[in-house]
Amino acid sequence: MKYSVVVTFQMEGFHNWPEATDFFGEEVDFLEVRHRHMFHFKCYAKVTHSDRDREFILMKRDIQRLMKNNFGGNILEFGRMSCEQIAEWILDNQNDLYKVEVWEDGENGAIIQR
């Protein structure tokens, strides 16, 4: 059998994509300016048995603390990072994770997996 634990959480944040119109035209010009989202996260870690190798409450707190420490506190500032880049950053900075999902407002998002 394969075992995983999953944590989900939301954090308020801002980002922008200065090159949006270069790639997709004027229809998405609003993406070029700093804008707010409620970012939704799902982070997955492998465990080896059904009696909890990793306590997911502590796992969630660790990831949230990492995000706050690196992106500006309670309201995150991602700059020009996309959902894909945010997920990749989390994977690069949390070695025990194998998959991360980052969603904007619970509607659109990205999934990055090792």
PyMOL commands that set and color helices and strands:
alter all, ss='L'
color gray80, all
select helices_A, chain A and resi 20-24+26-32+56-71+83-93
alter helices_A, ss='H'
color red, helices_A
select strands_A, chain A and resi 3-15+35-47+76-77+97-104+108-113
alter strands_A, ss='S'
color yellow, strands_A
deselect
rebuild
show_as cartoon
